[in-house]
Every structure is written in structure tokens, then in C-alpha cells.
């Protein structure tokens, strides 16, 4: 975390500054796309975004770290310890973990509903025991906690030009869209963890099963039916991105370049997967560096233009921490049409 960002956000306590800096370092190391997009936000909002994603990254690492020798039971106990720290932090009882200190401070500043953190941890716990899903409906219940709530947490930080409850369903859909893209990109690695996030009903519709996916991952052999499954999953994913898109215009103008950049870069992973012939069981598809650079520059130009316009018009800050929190919103349903 830069001194400028912390000062702009009004974070002056040395221990709290160190906690936010730790979160920023986590995101810089692990979330390259998110980190790049976050650089397009006004400086005063960046610390909060790093705190939210730092917490999500920490919990995800407990569950998914392939280099760890921890058993499922040990990972479960680590999640319980994390949840206890979270409860202490939210109650202002002096959590000791830096990520929790930053997260609790962000939750208080922006009035973020604690249920979003509770739902998130519930989905993380399910990853320790659930290795697959029968349908998109069942998967959607898991993704409410693992992805939709991330979008809902972000809405107060980003600010809106509409009532928050109007923007919230689209923000939730964007969180789901990002995660569906992760599921496609990482399908091979997830199989190595004992999980498959492509619903069994989708596989069955194309005449394959989980064992066929495991065979392809193990042998490196291709199967046209698996390619058809992955192509259908990508089409389904694009439908969710379409649900999310109208929400960008509902955000505060200073936040739109950041979210638009994340939208373009992450949905671009689907283009990379298609260009690779849906070979995700055997290699990881990435957006080419040149494309990433072009999108980032476009986002920067947009961000600079918005800030310049605000300075010319003498506008004050948009609704942020002081805005009243909304009631719990309805989440945009995941489309079934493309499956």
C-alpha cells in the first residue's frame, strides 16, 4: 500500500496501515488481473478493495493450496480459526491477524453487511467435502457464497449513481461470471484437488462423465465430447457476463474504468480458452500480454478523463462510506439457456 493511498483513505493508525499494506501485497502476488484493475480506482478506494480481496485470497489459500500437506480436517480447523478472528474483528475485540484488521475496518467504514462474509466462509467450508455439483442450480447456491457476495461487498466501496439495490444484482452476477471463468480456466487444477465445478447434468447432456474428464487430464488425450462440454460452459459463462454488463453504468463514474477493465480482461480469458481449442485440461489459457496492455491503457485513459471532468466540474466525492447500506438484494439468476 502506498503512503498516498493510505493517507487519501484516512488510514493513519500505524498497525492498521501495515495491515492494509499486507493485503495489497497478497493481491499483487496472486490476483494480477484484479490488482491491475484496482490501480484504476481513485486512490482513497484502493485500500478497501485490497482488504476485501486479501481476505478472500487468504481463505481460498487455506482450502486450495496444492503445496500444503494439511488434511481436510486441519484445513477445516484453520477456517474455523479464521472465522473466529473475523467475528472478533467485527466486534472490535482486537483481531490479531493483519488481513482481519483491515477487513473489519473496511466493513465498518463502508457499512458492508457481515452476512456476506459468513456466506463466503460457508462456501469455503463446503469445498472441503463437496467435490462436484449435479446441476447449475446447485452450483449457483455454492457460488452465491463463493462469488456473488464478493460483488455485493464491492458495491458500497465503488459507489453508485442509482440506488444500491438496483446495482447489486448485476454486481453479484459479475462475481459469478468471474468465478465461472476461473472454473473453466482451472478445470485441470481443480480435478487435481478432487473437484469438478462443471455440473453433472452438463456432462451427461454431451455423453461424458467425470471419469472421462479425469482420464483426459491423466493421459493428455483429447475427446471431442469434452470439448463440447467446455464450449457449452463458455457460452453459459458469456450469458452471465451479459447479465452483469448493465451494472457498470450504475456505478460511480470514477469506478467504472476499473470494473470495465476487469470485465474485459476476465471475459477475455474465454477468448483465450477458445483460441487454445478448449485445451484447459492440459494447459492454462491466458490473455496475451499485448492484449492486457491495450486494455489497461484504455482503462487508464478513461480513468484520467473521468477524474479530469470531475475536477473541472468541481464535484465532491460520490456516495461511499457514508451511504446507507441496502437491504439484502436479489441475486441475478444464472442463465441456463446456453447449456
C-alpha positions, 0 to 999 in steps of 0.5 A: 500500500502506498503512503498516498493511498493510505493517507487519501483513505484516512488510514493513519493508525500505524498497525492498521496501515501495515495491515492494509499494506499486507493485503495489497501485497497478497493481491499483487502476488496472486490476483494480477488481473484484479490488482491491475484493475484496482490501480484504476480506482481513485486512490482513497478506494484502493485500500478497501478493495485490497482488504476485501480481496486479501481476505478472500485470497487468504481463505481460498489459500487455506482450502486450495493450496496444492503445496500444503500437506494439511488434511481436510480436517486441519484445513477445516480447523484453520477456517474455523480459526479464521472465522473466529478472528473475523467475528472478533474483528467485527466486534472490535475485540482486537483481531490479531491477524493483519488481513482481519484488521483491515477487513473489519475496518473496511466493513465498518467504514463502508457499512458492508453487511457481515452476512456476506462474509459468513456466506463466503466462509460457508462456501469455503467450508463446503469445498472441503467435502463437496467435490462436484455439483449435479446441476447449475442450480446447485452450483449457483447456491455454492457460488452465491457464497463463493462469488456473488457476495464478493460483488455485493461487498464491492458495491458500497466501496465503488459507489453508485449513481442509482440506488444500491439495490438496483446495482447489486444484482448485476454486481453479484452476477459479475462475481459469478461470471468471474468465478465461472471463468476461473472454473473453466480456466482451472478445470485441470487444477481443480480435478487435481484437488478432487473437484469438478465445478462443471455440473453433472447434468452438463456432462451427461447432456454431451455423453461424458462423465467425470471419469472421462474428464479425469482420464483426459487430464491423466493421459493428455488425450483429447475427446471431442465430447469434452470439448463440447462440454467446455464450449457449452460452459463458455457460452453459459459463462458469456450469458452471465457476463451479459447479465452483469454488463448493465451494472457498470453504468450504475456505478460511480463514474470514477469506478467504472474504468476499473470494473470495465477493465476487469470485465474485459480482461476476465471475459477475455480469458474465454477468448483465450480458452477458445483460441487454445481449442478448449485445451484447459485440461492440459494447459492454462489459457491466458490473455496475451500480454499485448492484449492486457496492455491495450486494455489497461491503457484504455482503462487508464485513459478513461480513468484520467478523463473521468477524474479530469471532468470531475475536477473541472466540474468541481464535484465532491466525492460520490456516495461511499462510506457514508451511504446507507447500506441496502437491504439484502438484494436479489441475486441475478439468476444464472442463465441456463439457456446456453447449456 
